[in-house]
Amino acid sequence: MRVKKTMPFFLEGKPKATLRQPGFSSDFSIKKPPPALLRDKGNSLGVKSGAEMPPYTIHTTLGSEVFKNVPTQRHVTLSTNSRFSPKASLPPACQMHLSRTCSKEMSDNLNQTVEKPNVTPPASYTYKMDEVQNRIKEILNKHNNGIWISKLPHFYKELYKEELNQEILQQFEHWPHICTVEKPCGGGQDLLLYPPKRTQLSRSELDNEKVPPSQLPAPKQLPTLKGCPAVMPEDFKEKVAELLEKYSNGLWASALPKAFEDMYKVKFPKDALKNLASLSDVCTIDYISANPQKAILYAKLPVPTDKILSDAVQAQGDYDIKSMIEQEYLQIEENLAESADSFMEYVAVPSLIIPTEASPSVLVVELSNTNEVVIRYVGKDYSAAQELMEDEMKEYYSKNPKVAPVQAVHVGHLLAVNAEEDAWLRAQIISADDNKIKVCYVDYGFSENVEKSKAYKLNPKFCSLPFQATKCKLAGLEVLSDDPDLVKVVETLTCGKIFAVEILDKADIPLVVLYDTSGEDDININASCLKAICDKSLEVHLQVDAMYTNVKVTNICSDGTLYCQVPCKGLNKLNDLLHKIEDYFHCKHMTSEYFISLPFCGKICLFHCKGKWSRVEITNVHSSRALDVQFLDSGTVTSVKVSELREIPPRFLQEMIAIPPQAIKCCLADLPQSIGMWTPDAVLWLRDSVLNCSDCSIKVTKVDETKGIIHIYLFTPKNFPDPHRSINRQITNADLWKHQKDVFLSAISSGAGSPNSKNGNTPVSGSTGEGFRKNLTDIKKSMVDHTGSFSMEELPPPVHLSKPGEHMDVYVPVACHPGYFVIQAWQEIHKLEVLMEEMILYYSVSEERHVALEKDQVYAAKVENKWHRVLLKGILTNGLVSVYELDYGKHELVNIRKVQPLVDMFRKLPFQAVTAQLAGVKCNQWSEEASMVFRNHVEKKPLVALVQTVIENTNPWDRKVVVYLVDTSLPDTDIWIHDFMSDYLVELSKVN
């Protein structure tokens, strides 16, 4: 794809208000590098974390020539420690901190540049190397198991209250007498430091290693005063020590002269008290204050001889153990280096992580029952990584002459097996014989017997990838998991094929639904397997030219499709079973176990309708409250609450599943080609004539197995069997087929409206009749009561927006380019979700209504199985209308049959979509590539918006807001989208 050249752009100043709390100020600023044009997933948009940059102060100078050709303004990125606590007003999903400060607006100063100053280390960084080295040795002696070099400055500062010069960290490799530097095998930039390797230690070194000087409690000392004599009488210290032995509780320093003179009858040396520190080798001095006279002197107790010997033996023993450990460690290192194919019997292989994407792809390998289906995930970190590993295994084992087949084998050991076609696969031993071993290929999930000559020791470097073969459980098939017929059907439909998977429960063995997405329509494999094992003897096989009486028409769709029930063995058994379930629920108290806890598409359950229980299949899950169901035995489709459904009691489940659906899909045969699309009058006439009539008759003219539809002649009881008086002939009355312009019968179902349309056969839920509506919940009844209060004039109030200069949490559902995107107020989204659920429930049972469509009026329209509040933009001649979704900002084309009036109860909540423009940057025409980059960074994401301007309008859908957008999802920095886009455009212009 050719990329258009970028149009000239310019920035429009900075935000006028700070997004931080009052009083916040940063200590330093950091100029961030421009982002790269091409990025990997997970890149921080080219913005480097402030925590990784040196805390230099950057001076800002106007008029500098350094960056005068780059007309951009940038906000500063702040490090993590400068972030503030979130405001209480932010909702949980948006309680992410903003770490940008907004400078005051500058009129035309776009040439603001950043100069890097000359940084000179302070004087405190000038160390004596020998002192630094001794301190580092002391730290390493405390961490015999090693210390990360990145952690060393922290420990150094804690111990010595000084900063460690960062340049010294680069010198460690050249100090083998101080430390041993080791790079970890896992890679990375960090290094490990150990004490130096030594061959023999002296006694003094042993003593120092046993108790490092920094660990001894240093007594308080005062500096020696000037003028004090440096020399004392030779026997003075001995006499003081002898004297203090008589004072077990200590002697005040001020009392020492008199006690000395009284005992020895000699004069106490002058100024001796002024230099008490000189006596520290014969006594313990405890200073009470700064006054040297306020000190207590204690005699030093002699160390017992046996204690000295004990300490010496202990120190020598410690040294011997440490030397032995060092030698063993070195030996292990040498063995690993010499033997590249070293074998680890029980290797800790990481566990397989379930993909986080919504619908990952899986390859089904094999199964013994539906609760343990062996699968492999398909993707970059799974199957692609496995293929790369197997290529490396082939290269290693094929070209390494040192590797040899394994000799001794034990159950559970991992191997590398030379399989067919010269492939090398990881395997685990299951059992072993003399010449052969049975292995399970841990990446494929199947087992086989192999010769020992093909089994090799698995090198540990091939153990970093988790085992790729894993198991899953197919939802809805648990009760019949061991049924041989079901297992055979599942195996036929799935093994060796790739499917999209919906993960319902991420347990040890996840519960999943498989979908075949290879065709135009997604096929639910779980549901298809259930239908395939239905009891064939209970199926209805209609024959061409055969007549059937007592037929009941259960549903009529808006395209003329009918669903009928024909008396048969299966229908009788179904009615008997439903009666038993009714009695069972009547006698047994309804407990929580019968409520649906985990709804999913294809699940078969019960719904109480028209005073009895009916079988339904979940066809679409809208939310945790609302979902669509299809009645298996009448063909009706409607939307219900999850709370209205019930589980089939276990004792009846297997029988219930075995009965095939009793609704037979039919269409009227031999209708004139000129009829074309069915009109509302024709559909209503047909429903009034035959719907829910239990004694109709049909004659089969054609069985279309590919489309699953039966072509019939339909008769009422009075007209059977005269073909000229059939419903087929009566409905051709010309008055029923007059198309009125832009007037239609609302239909809940999807479809183009033609009898041959693939999507036109979905039943109309309104055909379930008044009795069905009366059995729905109170909320639905209250909705129907509002149908008469419809008013085209009433519109909801506009959605609340923050004032200019204030910020708000938003969600971006649609983004075209920085000049046009749509935002929603985050705090209102939950109200919108509730309204959408209520609309689904209401319009699935609402009265059918003729509507004269008008442009620029508000309606309800069904888009992709959900009902939306829309503005009608135009009416096309092909049966489609153009609408604008007032809550999501999307433009859609929908069938004219999918539009209904928007009743008053859905006009209370403000329309949520607000058109927006990105502030801070402007471009006359955004290129396709720039628009795509912007869309990838903001669409379908929660962001923080700083409002610059609000442009009001009479119509709420014509309001516009100009905002700055901030992505606060990263843990250590925030991304201002206009900054990122401006940097991107600068780089793109350089490339072009």
N, C-alpha and C positions, 0 to 999 in steps of 0.2 A: 504494500500500500504506500503510495507516494504521500509524503507529508507536506502540507502547505507551508510556505514560508511564514514565519511568525510576524504578525503585524506589529507596528510600533506600539509600545505601551508605556504607561507612566503611573507612578504611585500618587495617591491622593492624601498625603499626610498620615498622621498617626492617630490612634484613639485618644479621645480627650480625657478619658477617665481611667483610673487604675482598676484592675480587676482584683486587686488585693485589698486587705483590710486597711483602714486608716493607720497611718504611722509606720507602715512597712517601708523599709528601704534596703537596698542591696549593698553589700560591702564591695562588690567588684562587678565588673562587666566583662563579658566574654563575647568576642566576635565569632560567630559560628561559620563553619565552612559552607560553601554552596553545595547543595545535594547533587549526587551523581544522577545522570539522565536515566540510566538503567539500574534498577535496584532489585535485590532479592527480596522475597517475602519475609517480613519480620524486621526489615531494616528500619532504623529509627529516622527515616526520612532525611538522612544526611545530617542530622543535628546531633552534635556530640554532647554527651552529658557534661554538665558543669562539674560534676564530681570527679571527672577524669582529667580535668585540666588544671594546670598550676594556678594557684591563687594570686596571679600577678594583677596589679592595678593597671588598667588600660586607660590612657589619657585620650580624650577626644578633642580634636582640633578642627576648627572650621577652615575651609579653604585649602586644605592639604592637597598636594598634587598626586598622592599615592594612588587613590582610587577615584579620581575625578571623572573617569569615563564610565563608572558604574553608578547610574542614577537610582540607587536604592536606599531605602531606610529600613533599619532592622531594630527589632526589640531585643533586649538582652535576655539570655537564657540563664536561669538561676539554678544553682545546685540544690540537691535534695535538702540540705540542712537549712536552706533559706525559705522552705515552703511553710505555709501557714495552715492551721487546721481549717477544715471545710466549714462553711456557714451552715447553720441549722436549717436554713430554708431550702437547701438543695435536696432533691429526692435521692434515695439510695443509689439509683443507677447513675446519677451524675455527681456523686460526692467525690469528685476527683479534683485535686488541687490545681489551681492556675499558678504557673510559675513564671509569669512575665510581668514586667512593670511597663506601663505606658508613659512615655515621656510627654511633656507638654507639646501641644501642636506648634509646628514651625511652619512658617508661611512658604518660603521657597528654598530653604536650605536643604537641597537634595545632595549636596556634595560633602555631607558629614562623613569623615573617615576615621579610621582607627589606627593609632600608631602603637607599636610595641616598644616599650621603654627598655633601656639597658638595665638589667637587673643585676645588682651586686649583692652577694651574700653578706649578711651582717657579720660583725666581728665575732659574735658568739659561735659562728660556724667554723672558725679557725681553730682547729684542734691540734694537740700534740698527738701524733700518730700512735705512739706507744701507749698513751692513756686510752685512746679509743679502742685499740686492739685488745688491751687488757679487759676493758669493759665488755667487749663483744665475747671474749672467751668466757667471762663470768656468766653472761646470758646463756651461751650455748651449753655450759656445764649444767645449768638448771633444766635444759631441754635436751636430754640425751637422745630422745627419739626423733629429734629434728625440729626445725622451725621454718615456716615459710618466710622467704626473704621480704615479702610485702608486709609481714607482721612485725619485723624487727624494729623499725622506727618507733612503733607504738610501745613495745616493751622497753626500748632504750629511754624514751621520754618518761615512762612511768617510774623507772628505777633511778634515773640520774637527773630528772627535771631539766633536761636539755634536749634540743632538737638534734637529730642525727643528720649530718650533711648527706644529701641524696647522692652526691658524687662518689661517696665511699662505697655505696652499694655496688658500683661497677668494678671495684677493686678486689672483691672477695675471691675471685678465681685465681688471683695472683698472690693470695695469702694462704698457702697450704699449711703453714705452721699455726695459723689462727683458726681455720675452719675448713670443712670439706663441703664443696658445692656439688649438688646432684640435681639433674633435670629429671622430673617425674616421667615415667613411661607413658602416661596418658596424654602427654603433650601439654601445651599451654605456655604462657609467658613466665609464670611464677617458678621460682627455684626453691630447693630445699637446702638448708644449712645444717651441718652436723659438726660436733666437736672434731678437732683434727685427729687423723689416724696416727697412733703412737706405737712404738715398739716396746718402750720401757719407761716407766715413770719413777722419778725419784721420790724419796720419802716426803720431802717437802711438798712436792706436787700432789702426792696422795693426800696430805693433810689439807692442802688448799682445795682439792676437789671434794673432799669430804664435807667441809664447811666453807663455802665461799665467803670472802670477807664481807660482801654486801649483805650477807644474811645475819651477821653478828650484830647484836644491839649495841650500837656505838654510844658510849657514855658521853654525857654533855661535857664539853671542854671549853676552856676559855683560852684565848690567845695569850702567849707569853708577853708580859709587860716589858717595856724597854727599861734598861737599867738593872734588871734582876741578875744576880750572879749566876753564871752558867755552871760553876763548879761548887760542889758540896764536899764536906769531909768524907773520906773513903768509907768509914763505918756508919755514916749518918743514916743511910737508907736501911741498913740492917737493924739498927737500933729502933728506928720507927716501926719496922715490921714486927720486931720483938715486942715493942710497947703495945701495938694494936691488938696483939694476940690476947692481951689481958682484958680487952674491951670487946666482948663478943657482940654487943649491941651497937658498936660503933662509937666514934669519938668526934666531937665537934672540932673542926680545924682550928677555931680560935682558942680551944683549950689544949691543943697539942703542945705549944711551947712550955707551959707550966708543968704539964705531966711529964714532958721529956726531961726538964731540968730537975724535977723531984726524983725521978727514977735514976738518972745517970749522973747527977750532980755536976753537969757541964752546961755551959751556956748554949741555948738554942740558936742555931745559925741565923744571922740577921737576914731579913728579906726572904726566908725560906717559904713563908706562907704566900708570898707573892708569886711563887713559881711552883704551885702544888702539882702541876702537870708532870713535873720531873719525878714525882713519887708514884706515878701510876703503875710502874712496873713492880712495886712492892705492896701496893694497897689498892683498894677500890675506892674511887672518889665519886661521891654523889653530890653534885652541885644543887643547892636549893634555890639560888638566885644568881644574879649577875655579880653579886659581891663575893669575891673569893673567900672571905671569911665565913660565909654562909654555906659551908660544905661539911659533909659527914664522911669520915674516913673509916673504912672497914679493912680488917686483915684478910689477906688472900689465903684460902685454905689450900693446903698441899694436896696434890692429886695422888691417890693411892697407886702403889706400884702395880698391883694386879690390873687396875683400870688402864694404866698406860699400855701394859702388855696386851690387854684385851682390845684396845683401840687399834694397836698396831696389827694384830691378827685380823681384825675386822676389815681394816683398810686394805691389807694385802689380799683378803678374800674378795672384797669388792672389785679390786683391780683384776684379779684372776678371772672372775665371772665376766667382767666387761670385756676383757681381752678375748675370752673364749667366744662371746657373742659376736664380737667384731670379726673374728676369724671365720666363724660359721657364716656370717652375712656375706663376707667377701667370697667364700667358697660357693655360696648359692649364686651370687652374681656371676662368677666364672662359669658355673655349670650352665646357667641360662644363656650366657653368651656363646659357649661352645656348642650347645645343643639347641639349634633353632627349632627342632621338631620335638621339643620336650613335651611329654604327655601328662595331662592333668586328668586324673581319674574322675573326679566329681567336680566339674566346673560350674561356677555360679553364673548361669546364663540369665540375662535380664528377662523379666516377664513381658509378654506381648501386651501392648497398650491398644485399647479399642480406639479406632479413628474418631476424631472429634467432628468431622464433617457430617452434614445432615443425612446424606444417603451415600455411604461408601459402597464401593463395588466389591463383590466377593466371587470367588470361584468355588463351586461346590465340588468336593473331592469324592466323598463316599458317605454312606450312612448305614447303620444297623437298625436304628429306630429314629423317629422324628425328634426325639429329645436330645440326640447326640449326633448332629449332622456335622461332618468334618468339612471345614471351609478354609480358604486362604484369602486374606485381604489383598486387593489389587491396588497398587499405587506406588508413589515414589519411595516412601519409607518402608514399603512392604515387599511386594513382588519384585520391583525394580532393584531394591537393595539386595534381595536374595540372589537375583541373577548376577549382579556384580560380584557378590561374595563367591558364588560358584565358579565364576570365571577365574577369580584369584586362586581358588582351591585347585582348579585344573592346572593353572600355571605353576603353582607351588609343588604339587605332588608329581607332576609329569616331568619337571625339569630339575628336581632336587634329588641327587643320587644318594643322599644320606638316609632318606626315609625308607623304611622297610615295613613289610606287613606285620601286623600285631602278632605277638606270640601268645601271651597270656590274656585271656578275656574273662570278664566278670559281668554279671548282669547289672545293667544300669550305666555302664561305661559308655562314653561317647566315642564315635569312630568317624572316619572319613572313608566312604565306600566308593570304589570304582564301579559305577553302575553301567547300564547299557549306553551305547553310543559315546563311550569315553567320557561320560559325565561323572563328576565327583560330588557326592551328596553327603550331608551330615546325617548320622544315624545313631540310634541308641540300642544297646544290646537288650533283647528280650529273653533269649535263652541261647544256650551253647551246647553243641555236640562235639564229637572228635574233630571233624573236618569242616563242619558248617556251623554257622551261627544265624539265628533269627534276629533280624533287626527291624526297627521301626524308623522310617525316614521322617525325622521330626519336622521337616519343612513341607511334607506332602501328606502325611497322615496315614499312609498305608505301610504294610509290613511284607517282608519276603525273606526267604532263606538265601544266604550268600556264602560263598567259599571264604575261608579264612585268608586265602592269598589275595583277596580283593579288599580286605579290611585293613586300614591303617590307623595309627594313632592320630587323633584330631589335634591339630596345633591350637593352642589357646587363642591365637589371634583371630580364629574363625568362630569364637564363642561370644562375640560382642553383640551380634544380631539375635534378637529373640527367635525362638522356634516359631515358624510361620504357620504351621498347621494348628488350628484351634477348633473348638466346637461351638455350635449354637443350637438353640431350641426353636422349632417352628411354632409360632403362636397359633392357637386355635386347634391344634392337632394333638394336644397333650393326652387327652383321654384315649385316643386310638394310636398312641405312639408305637406300640408293638404289633399293631395289626398288619399281617403280612401283605394284604392287598394294598393297604395305604402305603407301606414302605416301598412296595414295587412301583406304585404310581409315582411317588415322590422321586424315586431313583431314576425312573424313565424321564421325568420332566426336568430334572435338575442336574444330575451328575455330569461333570465335564463342561458345564455352561457357566457363564458369568451373569450375575444378576445385581441389580441395585437392591440394597437392603435397608429397611427401616428398623432401627434398633429401639425396641420398646423398653427394655430393662437391661442395664449394663451390669449384670451379675457375672459370677465366675463363668457360667455358661449363659451368654446373653439370649434374651427372648427377641425373636426377629420376625419380620414379614419380608418375603422375597418378592421382587417385582421383575418381570421380563419387560425391558424397555426397548427391545430391538424393533418393534413394530410401531405403527402409528399410535396405538393405544397401549397404555401400561397395563399389563396383565398381572393380577394378584395371584401368585403361585400357590399360596396357602389355601385361598378360596377355591382355586381350580382343582387342587388335590381333593378337597372335601367333596366337591360336586362329582368328581370322577369315581368315587367309591359309593355313590348312592345305589340303593337296591334297584337293579335293573328291572326286576319283576314288578316294581311299583310305578314305573314310568308309563306315560301315555304315548302311544304310537298311533297318530292319526293317519288314516289311509285316504288316498286320492279317490274322489267320487263317492266316499262314504258319507252317510248322514248320521248326525249325533243329536240327540234330544236332551232335554233337561240341562241345557248349557246355561251357565250364569256368566253374564258380562260383568267383570269386577272393576274395570278401569278403562277410560277412554282418554287418549292423549290429544294434545292440541293439533297434532298432525294427522289425526284420524286413526292412529294405531289403537287396537283394542287388546285387552287381556281377558281371557275367558277361563272358566273352570269347567272341565268335562268330567262327569261322574266316572269314577274308576276306583280300583282297589286302594291305590295310594291315598286318594282323598278321604275315603272312609277311614283308613287307619289313622290319618292325620287328625281327623275330627275326634276319634276315640281318644287319641293321645292328649289332645288339648283339653278334653273334658277331665281326664285323669289329673292333669296338671292343675286345672281349676280346683278340683277337690283337694289336691295335695296342699295348695296354698291356703285353701279355706280352713283345712284342719290344722295345718302346721303354722306356727307363728312366723311371720315374715321377718327374718333376721338380716343383719348387714351382709352376711355372706352371699346373699342373692342380688345385691346391688353391683353394678358394673364399676369395678375399680380401675380397670385399664382398657378403655375403648380403643379399638383399632379397626382399620378397614378390612372387611371380610369376616369379622366376628359375627356369629349367629346368636341371637338372644331373643327375649320375649318382650312384647309391648301390649299393654292392655288397651283394647280399642273396641268400641261398640259393645261393651259389656262382656267381652271375652278376650282371651289371650291369643296373640297372633305371632307367627315367626317373622322376624325381621333380620336383615343383614345390614350392617353398618357400611355405608358407601363413601362417606366423607366426614372427617372429624374437623369441625371448624375451630373448636376451642375446648377447654375443659368443661364447658357447660352445654354447648350446642353441637349437634351433629346431624347428618342426613342419613336416613335409613330407607331401605326398599322392602316392602312387604313381599316375602317370597311367594306367597300363595294368592296374591291379588294383583301384583305388579305396581302398586301405588308407591310413589316416592314422596317423602315429606321430611321436614326437619323437626326434631324433638330435643328435649333436654336429656342429658345423660342420666339424670336422676329418675326418669320415667321408665328406663329399661331395666330388665331383670335377667339374671343368669338362668339358664335352663337347669333345673335340678339334676344332679349327677345321675340319679337312677333312670332318668328319661333321656339323657343326652345322646347316647349312642343310637337309640331308636329314632329320635327326632332328626338326627343328622342323616340317617339312612333314607329318609323319605325325600324324594325329589321335589323341587318347587312345583306347585300345582297350577301356577299361572301360565297359560299358553299364549304366546304373542301372536296376534293375528292382524290381518288387514282385509278390507273389503275388496273383492275381486271384480275385475272388468269395469272399473269406473272410467268414464270418458276421459281422454287425454286432455281435453280442453279445461278440465276442472282445475288442474294445477294446485296452487296452495289452498289449503283448507281455510275457509272463512270462519269467523266466530259464530255466525248464524248456523253454519252446517254442523260445527262441533256441538253447539248447544242443542240442536235438534236431535242429533244422534244420542246424546246423553239423556235427554228427556224421553227418548223412545225405548232404549234398551238397557240403560245402566242399572245394575243390581237386579235386573229381571232374571229370575232363577229358572224359567221354563222356556228359554229361547231354544232355537234349533240352528244348526249350521250344516252346510255341505262343503266339503273340502274340494277345492279345485287344483291346488298346487302346494307342494311342500318344499320350501326353499331352505335347505339345511345350512347352506353357507351363511345366510343372514339370520337363521334361526327364526323364521317367520312363516306362518301358515296363511294362505290365501283362501278366503271363505265367502260363501253366500250366507247371509244372516237373516233369520226369520223370527218374527214374533209368533206367539202361539196361535193367533187368529189366522195368520197368512201362510202357515206351513202346509204343504211344501210347494206352493205355486211360485215359480221363479219370477214371474212378472210382478208379484206383490212382495218380493223380498225387500229388505232394507236397502240393498244395493240399488234397486230400481227407484225406490221412493226418494232417495237422497239426491238423485240427479235433478230434482226440481230446480229450475233456473233461478228462482227467487233466492235460494239459499247461497248462491255462489256469486252474488253481486258484490264485488270488492268496493268498499268505501275507502276513499283516500285518507290515509293516516289514521284510520280507526281500526282497532284490533282487539282481540280477546287476549287479556294478559295470561301468560303461561309461565308457570314456575320452572318448567323444564327447560333445558337447553335444546337447541336444534334450529335448523334453518327453515323448517316448516314444510319441506317437500316430503311426500311419502317415501321417496327413495333416499332421503337424507340420512346419513349414518348417525347423526346426532339428533335426529328429529323424533326419535322413538321413546324418549324419556317420558314417563307418565306425568300427568298433571295432578298434583297432590290435592287440588281443590275438588277433585272428583270423588273424594272419599265421602262426601255427603254431610248433611247436617248432624247426623248421629255421631260421626267421627269428631267433628268440631266440639260437640258438647262434652266429649270425654277428655279433652285436653285440659291442661292446668289452668288455674285462675288467671295467670298472667296472659295467656293466649286469649281468654274470654274478654279480659279488659281491653286487649288490643283491638278485637273485633268491634267493640263498642265505640271505638274512635273513628270508624270508617266514615260515619256520617258527618263528622266535623271537619272535613277536608277544606282547606282554604289555600288558594294559590298565592294570596297576597302576603301571608304571614311568613316572616323570615326570622331566624334566630339572631341574637345580638352578635356583633363581631367578637372574635376571640381576643382575649386580653394579651397585650404585648407590653414589654417593659418600655420605660421611657428612654429617650436618647441619653446615652451615657451610662445606662444600667445594663447589667448582663442577665441572661436567662438561659435555662437549659432547654435544648431543642433536639429534635430528631429530624434527619433529612431523608424523606422517602424518595424524592426524585431530584436529580442533579443533571442539568444539561451542560452548563459551563458556568464560570464564575459570574457571568452576567445574568443568569437565570437558573434558579433552583427553588425548591419548595421546602419550607420548614414547618414543623409541628411543635406546639408547646408540649414539652415532655410531661409536665404535671397533669395534662388533660388526656394523655393517651389511654389511660385505663378507662376513662369514661367513654371514649370512642369505642374501645373493644366491647364494653357492655352494650352500647347502642347497636353495634354490628350484630351481636348475638340476638338481641331482641328483634331486629329487622328480619333475620333469618327465620326465627320462630313465627313471626307475624305473617310474613308474606308466603310462607309455606301453606297457610290455611286461610288466607284472606279471601274475601268474596271477589269473584271475577268482575272486572269493570271495563267498560268501553271508555277509551280515552282519546280525546282529540289533542294531538301533540302540538305544541307551540314552541318556537325557538325562544331561547333565553329564559326558559321557565325551569323550575326545580322539580325533579322527579326522583323516583327510586328505580334503580336498574340493577339487573343481575349480571355481574361480571365475574367469570371464573368461580361459579358456585357460591358467590357471596353477594349480598345486596348492599349497594352503595347509594349514598345521596349524590345526585348528579345534576349538572346544568346541561340542558339540551342545546347543543351548538348547531346542529344541522340535521336535515332529513334527506336521506339518499333515496334514489329510485330503485335500488336493488333490495329493498326490505331492511336496510341497516340504518342506524342513526348514529350520529357523532355526539359523544357526551364527554363532559369534563367532571372528574371525580372531585367533589368539593372538599373531601377530607384528606385526600392523598395527592392531589395535584396532577393526576395522570389523565391523558386524553385517550379515549377508547372508542372503538366501533362495536356496537352490540346489535343483536337482532331486535327488530321493532317489537317483537313479541315479549321481550324481556324487560319492558318498561312499564312501571305502574305509578300511580299517584303517590306522592310523599305525604303521608298523613301527618296531622298536627303533632302527634306525640313524638315524632322523630324530627320536629323542627325546633326543639327547645335547645339542644346542645349547639353551641356555635360551630360553624364550619371550620375545620381544623387546618386546612391547607392555606398557607400564606406564601405568596410569591416573594422571593428575596433576591438580593444582589450582594455580591461580596464587596465590602468596603476596603479601601487601602490600595487597590490596584484596579486599573482600567485598561481595556484594550478595545480597539475599534472592531476587530473581528478575531474571535478565538479560534485557533487552529484545531483540527480534529485531534491531534496528539495532545495538545494542552487541555482540551476538554476532557479527554479520556483520563488524563492524570488527575485532574480535579475530581472527576466523578469517582475514581477509585479511592480517593482519600476522604470523601465526605458522604457519599450515598449510602443509605441504610446504616447510618452510624449516629450514636448520641454524641452531641458536641455542646460546647458552651458558646453562646452568641453574645457579643457586645453590640448593643443597638446604637447605630449612628443616626439614622433618620427613619421616621415612619411617615409614609405617604398615604393619607386617608382617602376613602372613596365611599360613595353612597352604597354601592354593591359590595358586600363583604368579600366576594371573590376577586375584586379588582384592587384590593389593598396591596400595598407593597412596602417592604422594609429593606433598608440597607444595613448590613451587619458585618462585623468581623467574626470569623469563626475560629475557635480554638479547640484542638484535639487534646484532651487531657487523659487519654488512655494509657500513656506511657508512665512508668513508675517514677522516672527521675527527671523528666522534662516535659514541657508542653509545646505543641506545634501550632504556631499561628499560620493559618492556611494562606493568608495573603503574603506573608513572608516567604513561605515555601514556594508559592506560585511565582513570585517575582524572581527568586533565586533560580528557579527552574527555567524561566523564560530567558534570563541572562545567559545561562549555560546553553540553551537551545539556540539563541541568536549567535553565539560563538561558533557552534557546530555548523550552522547554516551559512 
